């Protein structure tokens, strides 16, 4: 074989090996998510019964609930409409199959998003190994993998936000591209009717039109974008306004939701809580871990009043005790500290990539391909901070609330790694890959950690709240998934 033919053979093997490694990553993530979706105790996750009750109402009564009648009914309907279809399809197989299906909506959407992110990273100049590690971080960062198998809209929203990135980048390259404008309107529209914290996609998609002088081609693309957005998302926001007086209604200040929020206020927030990371939030990344006392709501960790400390802890661990039992929140347990510490390195890489992208955006006067991602990430952080100022509860500082900008953060990490000299890049990629793999192993149910069992107090609390929210179907939901607690279960699918 000649030297030229050997080079040709190597060139053919590289793409094949690249896709094999990506496929192995996706198979591992699929298996882990499917296992967790089946093994985690019923309704575990952020407001699990509230989200499930939203779907229950759609299935049982065939109507979209009023935004303020239930625990989670203020959310836009996309996830819940999909969930109703899954519930009806799997109802003959029983509650466990229904729950598995509801959890896998976000899990499968996240896998599709991972493929899209990988391709985006490669198109933005990242090497195969860099794109692979960035994608692994996206899949296995604890906040994302926990959200992926919860009943709720967060993982689906994160995936929708990622699907909007390619058409936004295409518009930035050519703002006259009406096909990209239509796709951007569709994906952004679906994202913002999945969860409100994806709204920062709107200023991001306007960047291509703002940084250039208007012409008939750009105006036509902008009109296409606007019309598509109105068709997809307009009815949801119009309904919200007509029935509540606000296009973005909330229920945090209503009935039992307000009481629960108030119970998680550690202390009034201070300016300094936004200016640094309290090291004790890394040392004890738990809302409840304060010395040798048992982990419970009354035993709060004062370090979690620090906004960035709790944010980092909820991205890289489980400070709210949804996927780890008490043992992992006791003083002296090394596991939370280990994960939170390991997560500092990829987090630093992401921030470095963000500032590199800012520099590129400034030098190009906004025409860099990175500019929309900078705007998306910046507005996402600002929205997160604004929400934290409005809601003083620790429950308002969840890393999962930043998932709609996780795709941009993933690409920033790839940008930073690409900018390093080869040895430093290799060290960063190996360390970050090991961090992602360890996080995946740690949050594989029954391998290292176990989710808390669904205690009697959990069920009693939700049944009590159901009396204060009589239209919300919380009682029907609890009795469906825990038929032993009532005189038989009601199957809302009939």
Secondary structure, DSSP 8 states (H G I E B T S, - for coil): --HHHHHHHHHHHHHHHHHHHHHHHHHHHHHHHHHHHHHS-TT-STTHHHHHHHHHHHHHH-S---TTSSSSTTS-SHHHHHHHHHHHHHGGG-HHHHHHHHHHHHHHHHHHHHHHHHHHHHHTT--HHHHHHHHHHHHHSHHHHHHHTSSSSHHHHHHHHHHHHHHHHHHHH-TT-HHHHHHHHHHHHHHHTT-GGGTTHHHHHHHHHHSS---HHHHHHHHHHHHHHHHHHHHHHHHHHHHHS-SS---TTSHHHHHHHHHT--S---GGGGTS--HHHHHT--SS-STTS---TTS--GGGGSHHHHHHHHHHS-TTSSSS-GGGGSTT--HHHHHHHHHHHHHHHHHHHHHHHHHHHHHTTT-STTHHHHHHHHHHHHHHHHHHHH--SGGG--GGGGGGGHHHHHHHHHHHHHHS-HHHHHHHHHHHHHHHHHHHHHTSBTTTB------HHHHHHHHHHHHHSTTS-HHHHHHHHTGGGTTS---TT-
